[in-house]
Amino acid sequence: MNRTLKLSSHDELLSYVPHALGFRRPQGMVCLPMGGGPISRTDLPSTPKEKEEFLSMLTDVYLHRHPTGRMVLVAYGEDGLACLEALADLSGRLVEAPNGPDVGPMLWVNGDEWFDVLERTTGTIDLGVRARFDAEFALQGRVLPVERRDDLATALQGDPTGVAVHLPAAEERAMSMDTSTRIAEAAWVGSMLDGFLQHRTYLADADAARVLAILHDSGARDASMTKLARENARVVSEFWQDLVRRAPAEVRDAPATMLALSSFVAGDGAKAWTALDQLSEHNQLADLVALALEQAVDPKTWDTFRSPASGSAAMQRAALRTTITPDRQRPEKNGPGAPGVSGPDSPAPGR
């Protein structure tokens, strides 16, 4: 559920960012629109070509797709010159636009130390404030951020041995199904998700193999997607993450795609990108999720476009509702009483 946080200090702002992204030690540029809109994290450019792509992507999101009245920019990294140049370039491009937002604070963060570019002040993140934010999000049932983005990928690695024992028989059974049996099997997959939503009990190895064996079928995927909504997306994501961890390599792409979709709908862009990185081959649904992330499509549109008939068609309508760009890229002077940032379900389209 969306709620608005009032961030009245640099300590509160920098304690919130890890919960928005899912990891504590981000690197690169983090853009936070005040008052609602997608939060993004993007690698800093290292060449003139990368700089133009970096600026074009972020200005397209925040000037055209999701215009906002005010932006906070935070550049994380040890290279102070690169961080400061990126802050100056991006803020200049934003504020010079006719409909551009006010920009500030603009912070360079190295470890726990920050430098305010506009106020020319420095400080260290208050660990007490960080602990308070951790406690508040934990009380909301939120998983605490991992230390680094790479840890998100590590969390998707598990032991496939138990499921692998049952997979050959499950695949043989799936291959022999006629149309009516496949329809019934798709409905069964939906019932497994219903059970998890009610009891949060992970599937036995034999049932997990049965789901993985049929999940390549579009009917089974659609049955799964019709169960997905904004209000339950985090729990659905947990279901698919467990299957990604336990899936043998040859059937891992399908649950990873479903994890990417459910993470996107939950507003967890970092986990969605991490799930997409697990794929051994591209598929249409995964490409639509990537497009939705890159185009900063609001996850709320999932419930708007979701149809009981076809979850994949809903994803296509949601992702393609914005103008498709030809090149896909993997992407304040006020103090206390500052405007709020929409959290903690704000999407994070950047990696």
KOLZA-902163 format. One record per residue: residue in one letter; x, y, z negated of N, C-alpha, C, O in turn. Coordinates in steps of 0.1 Angstrom, whole numbers, plus 5000, padded with zeros to 4 digits. Each point is the difference from the previous one (the first is absolute). Example, Ala and Ser with C-alpha at 12.3 -4.5 7.8 and 13.67 -1.06 7.14 Angstrom:
// residues 2
a513249434922499150125000500950125000501050004993;s498650115014500950115000499250114992500550114999;
END
This chain:
// residues 351
m500849885000499250125000500950125000500950014992;n498850095017500850125000499750094988498950004995;r502150065000499950104990501050115003501049985007;t498850144987500950115003500950034987499550014989;l501849985014500950034989500550145000500250065011;k499950014978500550134999501549994996500349964989;l500550085020501549994998500550144997500050095009;s500349944979500350134996501550034997500450114996;s500549795007501450024998500849915010499449915006;h501850124996500949925008500149864994500049905008;d500050094979500149864994498849925003500149885003;e498750184997498849935003499949965015499749895003;l500750205005500049985015501049885003499649915007;l501650094987501049905004499749874992500549895005;s498750114985499549884993498949935008499749884999;y499550215008498949955008500449935013499549905004;v501650155003500449965013500249845000499549945010;p501250004981500249865001498749925000499949895006;h499150164987498749934999499350025014499249915004;a501050205002499450025013500649915011499349965009;l502050024990500749925010500249854997500149925009;g499950054978500149864996501449964996500349894996;f500750205005501449984996500650124994499750115003;r501249874987500650114992501150085007500150124997;r500649825011501250075005499950025015500749945008;p498450154996499850025015501250085006500850064992;q499449925020501050085008499350065011499149955006;g501350184998499450075011499050104996500050054988;m499249995021499050114997498749954996499449915006;v500150144983498649974995499250135002500450104994;c498549885012499050125002498849974992499349905002;l500350204990498849984992499150125002500350114996;p498649875011499050105003499250024987499449914994;m500550225001499250034988498650015004499650085009;g499549854984498650015002499449895009498950005004;g502049904999499549885008500749995013500550105006;g499649785000500749975012501049904998500349964989;p500349985022500949894999501450054994500550105005;i500049824986501450024995500949925009499749885003;s501450175001500949935009501450004994500550094993;r500349815011501449994998500749965013499749905006;t501350184998500649995013501550014998500550084993;d500349835014501550015000500450145005499450065009;l501749994985500550135005500749985014500649895002;p499350215007500749985013501550024999500550074991;s500249865018501550015000500550055013501250025001;t497950005009500450055013499050105005498950014995;p501550085014499050105005498749945006498950054998;k501349835009498849945005499149954989498850015000;e501849934990499249954988499450114993498949994995;k501850135004499450114993498750055007499050034993;e501049985020498850045007498949904999498950044998;e501449835002499049904998499450014986498849994998;f502150034992499650024986499150124998498949984994;l501450135012499250124999498749995007499050044995;s501149905017498749995008499049904993498850035000;m501749864995499149914993499350064988498849994999;l502050074993499450064987499250125003499050024993;t501450075016499150115003498749965007499050064998;d501149835010498849955006499049954990498850035000;v501749904989499149954990499450124992498850004997;y502150094998499550104991499550135005499550094993;l500749935020499550125007498749975008499150085002;h500949805004498949965009499149894994498750025001;r501849874995499249894996499450024986498849974997;h502050084994499650024986500450144995500950014991;p498650105015500550134995499750024985499049964995;t501850114999499950034985500450144997500850065008;g498849994981500350134996501450024993500650115000;r499949784995501250014993500749865000499449904998;m502050115003500849885001501150004990500650114998;v499749784995501249994992501049915008499649895005;l501650154996501049925007501149964990500650084993;v499849795007501049954992501049925008499649905006;a501650144995501149925007500849934990500750064991;y499449805011500749924991501349955007500049965011;g501250054982501249955005501250064994499950114993;e501349835009501250054995500650105008500850094995;d498949915018500650105010499150134999499050025006;g501550074985499350134998499850085012498950065002;l502149955007499950085012498949945009499250085005;a500849794997498949945009498650034994499150035007;c500849954980498750024993499650155002498850035003;l502150064994499650145001499750055014499150085002;e501649875008499750035014498749955004499250065007;a500549814989498749955003498850084994499050025006;l501250024981499050084993499850135008498950045002;a502250025001499950135007499349995014499250085003;d501249825005499549985013498549974999499250065008;l500449854984498649964999499150114995499050035005;s501550034984499250114994499850125010498950065001;g502249975006499950105010499049975011499250095004;r500849795001499149965011498550004995499150045007;l500749924980498750004994499450154998498950035005;v501950054989499550134996499950105012499250095000;e501649885011499950095011498849975009499750085009;a499749814989498849965008498850104997499950034988;p499350005021498850094997499149954989499550084992;n500449795007499149944990500849934989499549914993;g501850135006500949934991499750024986499550104996;p500949804995499850014986501050084993501150035005;d498650014983501050054991500949884996499549894998;v501850135000500949894997500750034987500650104998;g499349814993500750014987499349924989498849985000;p502049974991501550014999500649925011499549915007;m501850124995500949935009501249954991500850084995;l499349795004500949944990501049915007499649925009;w501750094987500949905004500349924987500350054989;v499549815012500149924989501149905002500149935010;n500950064981501149905000500049934987500450054990;g499149825010499949934988498950064992498850015004;d501550034983499050064991500150155000499350074993;e501649985015500350155000499350065012499949955011;w499550174987499350075011500550155001500550054990;f499450005022500350145003498850065007499649955011;d499950164984498950075007500650105009500650104996;v499149885017500650085011499550154999500750095002;l498049924995499450135000500350084987500350125001;e499749824988500350074987501450004996500450074991;r500449855016501549994997500249954986500950054993;t498349855003500149954986500349855001499849945010;t500850014979500349855000499549944987499750074990;g500249805010499649934988500149855001500449955011;t499249984979500149855000498649954996499350064991;i500249845016498649954997499949964986500849924995;d498250124998499749974986499549855000499049975005;l501849954988499649864999498749984992499349905002;g500450194989498849994993498850025009498949934998;v501250165011498950035010499949885009498849955003;r502349995001499949885009499349894992499249935006;a501250054982499349894992498550024998499249915001;r500450224998498650034998499349975013498949945000;f501650095012499449975012499949855002499049945005;d502149994992500049855001498949944992499249915004;a500650144984499049954991498650035005499149915000;e500750215006498750045005499649915012498949955001;f502050035008499749915011499849864996499249935006;a501650024984499849864996498649984994499449905002;l500150204991498749994994498950005011498949954998;q501450105014499150005011500149875008499249975009;g501749944986500149875007501050005011500049915008;r500750204994501050015011501349934997500550004988;v500049935022501349934998501150115000500050095008;l500949904982501150104999500950005012500249895006;p500450224998500850005012501249914998500649994989;v499949955022501249925000501250115000499750115003;e501549844995501150094999500350065014500250135001;r499949795009500450055013499049945011499449904997;r500650165014499149955011500449865004499149925003;d502150044997500449875003499449894991499849895004;d499950164984499449904990498649965005499549904996;l499850195012498749965005500149885009499249914999;a501950085009500249895009500349884992499649885003;t501350134986500349894992498849944993500049884998;a499150204999498749954993499249925009499149924995;l501250085018499249925010500749875003499549925008;q501650054985500749875002499649914989500150034988;g499549855015499649904990500449865004500949985008;d498449924987500449865002498949935009498849994995;p501449985017499049945009499949854999499249945007;t501650004984500149855000498749934998499649915007;g499650144983498749944996499050005012499449905003;v500550225003499150015011500449925012499249945008;a502250054994500549935012499649865000499949945011;v500050004977499649855000498649985006499849905006;h499350194992498649995005499850065014499049975006;l501950114999499850075012499849915013499150035007;p501749874995499849925012498649945001499450005011;a500149954978498649945001499050115002499049985007;a501250144987499150115001500050055015498950035005;e502249985001500150045014499449905009499350045010;e500949834988499449905008498550014999499349985010;r500250044978498550014998499550125008499049995006;a501750124993499650135007499949985015499150055006;m501949884999500149985014498949925006499650015011;s499849904981499049915004498650054998499049935004;m500850194991498750064997499350045013500650055009;d498149924991499150065011499550144995500450044990;t498950025019499650144997499250014987500250094992;s498849835006499250014988500849974987499850074990;t501249845011500949984988500950124998500250034988;r500250035023500950124998499250114993500550074992;i498249955012499250104994499849974985500150104992;a499749785005499849964986501350024992500050044989;e501249935018501350024993500350154998500550034989;a499150055020500250154998499150054988500550084992;a498349865007499250044989500649954987499950074989;w500849815011500649954988501250094996500250034988;v500550025022501150104996499550124993500550054991;g498350005014499450114994499649974986500150094991;s499449795006499649964987501249994991499950034988;m501349935017501250004992500450144995500450024989;l499450085020500350144996498950044990500450074990;d498449905012499050034990500349954986499950074990;g500649805010500449944987501150084993500050014988;f501050035021501150074994499650144995500550044989;l498650025018499550134995499349994987500050094992;q499449805006499249984987500949954989499950054988;h501049865015500849934989501550035000500749974990;r499850085021501550035001500849874998501050004994;t498449885011500849884998500649965014499350005010;y502049984990500749985013499649865005499749914992;l500450075021499649885007501049894996501250024999;a498249855000500949894999500749985014499650055010;d501549874989500949995012499249955012500150045011;a499049864987499249945011499150105006499950015012;d499450074980499150105005500850125007499550055010;a501749984984500850105007500449965014500050085009;a500449794992500449955013498850005010500150035011;r498749944984498850005008499750145005499650025012;v500650084980499750145004501150045011499650065010;l501649914987501150045009499849925014500450065010;a499149824990499949935012498950065009500149985012;i498950084983498950055008500150155002499250065008;l501750014985500050145000500450065014499750125002;h500949805007500350055013498750025008500050075010;d498949874986498750025007499450134997499950044988;s499650035022499550134998498750004991499850104993;g499549795008498850004991500349994986499450064991;a501749875005500549994986500550144996499750044988;r501050035020500550134997498950104998500050084990;d499049915019498850094998499349984988499550094993;a500349785003499349964988500750064988499450044990;s502049965011500850064989499850154999499950064989;m500150005023500050155000498750054996499950114995;t499049825007498750054996499950004984499150074995;k501849864998500050014986500850124995499950034988;l500850035020500950114996499450135000499350045010;a500850034979499450144998501050084992500949944993;r499050195008500950094992500049964985501050004994;e497849975001499949974985500749874996500349994988;n499849925021500749874996501349975007500649894998;a499950215009501149985009501349954992500849925005;r499450144983501249964993499949854995501149935000;v497850034997499849854996500249915012500649905000;v498850145011500149935013501549995004500549905004;s500250214994501450015003500849904992500949935005;e498750054982500649914991499849855006501049924999;f497950055006499749875005500949975012500649895001;w499550215008500949975012501550004996500749935007;q499750154984501450004996500449874994501149955003;d498049994990500349864994500249905012500849924999;l498350095011500149915012501350035008500649905005;v499850224996501250045007501249934993500949945006;r499150074981501149944992500149855001501149954999;r497849995003499949855000500049945014500049885001;a499850205009499949955014501349965006501050074999;p499049815007501249965008500150105012499150065004;a502149955001500450105010499150005012499650115005;e500049774999499249995013498650064999499450025010;v500149994978498650054998500050134992499050044994;r502150035005500150114991499550135006499650094992;d500449925021499650135006498650044997499750114998;a499449795003498650034998499750064986499350104999;p501149844990499850064987500750134998499550094993;a501749925013500750134999499250115007500050124996;t499449855016499150105006498950044992499650124999;m499749784994498950034992500450084987499350084995;l502049895000500550084989500250145005499750104992;a500849925020500350145005498650085001500050114996;l499049825009498750065001499450044987499650114998;s500449794992499450034987500850114993499450084992;s501949925009500850104994499850145006499950104992;f499949915021499650125006498750054995499850124996;v499249795003498750044995500050054986499350094996;a501649854996500250044986500850134999500150054989;g500450005021500850125000501549984996500750094997;d499749795004501449964997500849995012500349895005;g500250225001500750005013501349934999500449935009;a500350084980501349944999499949845000500849945007;k498250014986499849855001499549965014500449895005;a498850195001499549975013501249995010500149905008;w500850204992501249995009500849884996500549935009;t499750044979500849894996499449875005500849915004;a497950084995499449885005500249985015500249905006;l499750225002500249995014501449965003500349945011;d500650104981501449965002500349854999501049955005;q498049984989500249864998499749925013500349885001;l499050195009499549925011501249965009500950075003;s498949805002501049955010499650045014500850015009;e497950024993499550045013498950104999499350004989;h500550095020499050105000498649945003500049895006;n499050164988498649965004499150135000500450104995;q498549895011499150115003499650074987500150124998;l499549804992499550064987501250074993499850114995;a501349835005501250064993500350135007500450104994;d499649915020500350125007498950114997500450114999;l498449854999499050104996500250054986499850124998;v500749804993500350054986501250095001500050114994;a501049865014501150095001499650135006500550114996;l498749885014499550135007499250084990500250124999;a499049824993499250074989501050074990499750114996;l501349825001501050064990500750125007500250104994;e500349885018500750105007499250135003500550114999;q498249865004499150115003499450064987499150095001;a501349864987499550054988498549994999499350104995;v500149795010498649984999499649984986500649934992;d498350145003499649994986499449864998499149965007;p501449974983499449874997498550004997499449895002;k500150224995498550014997499249975013498949954999;t501750065012499349985013499749855001499249965008;w501549954985499849865001498549974996499349935008;d500250124981498749974996499050075010498949945001;t501550175005499150065010499849925012498949985006;f502249964999500049925013499849854998499749935009;r500450024978499949864998498649955004499050064997;s501049825010498849945004499949864996501049935001;p497950024995499949864996500349915012500449884998;a499550175014500149915012501549985003500449885004;s500450224995501449985004500950104993500050125002;g500849824989501050094993501150055009500450114998;s500049815012501150055009499550115008500850105003;a498049905001499450115008500050134991500250115005;a499449874982500050114991501450074999500150125000;m500949794999501450054999500350085012500750105000;q498949855012500350075012499450135001500650105004;r498149914992499350135000500650104990500250125003;a500249834986500650094990501450055004500350124999;a500549795007501450045004500050095012500850095002;l498249885008500050075012499250135000499750065011;r499749974978499250124999500850135002499450115003;t501949884995500950125002500749995013500049895007;t500550224998500850005013501249914998500850024991;i499449895019501249914999501250075007499950045012;t501249974981501250065006500749905008500049884996;p500750165014500749905009501149934993500349885003;d500450194988501249944994499749974985499750094992;r500349785004499849964987501250014991501149955005;q498950124984501150014991499749944986498950024995;r502049915000499849954987500250124990501150054996;p497149995000500550114992499449964991500050054989;e500451924881498850044993500550084989500749974990;k499050105013500450104990499150004988500450064990;n498549875011499149994989500549904990500649905003;g499250134984500449914989498949934994499249935007;p500650084980498849944993498750045007499850115004;g499349794996498750035006500049985015499150055006;a501949884999500149985014498949925005499449924993;p500250095020498949925006500349854998501249964999;g497849965002500249854998500449935013499850055011;v500749844987500349915011499149884999499849944989;s499650025022499149885000500849874997501049975007;g498749964983500749884996499149904995498850034999;p501649864996501249935004499849925013500949935004;d497950085002499749925012500450085013499649955011;s501150164988500350075012500949915009500949944995;p498850065018500849915009501450065001500250125000;a500849795003501350055002500549955014500549895001;p499250185010500249955013501549985003500349915009;g500650164985501449985003500649884994499449944990;r501750015015500649884993500750044987500649924994;
END
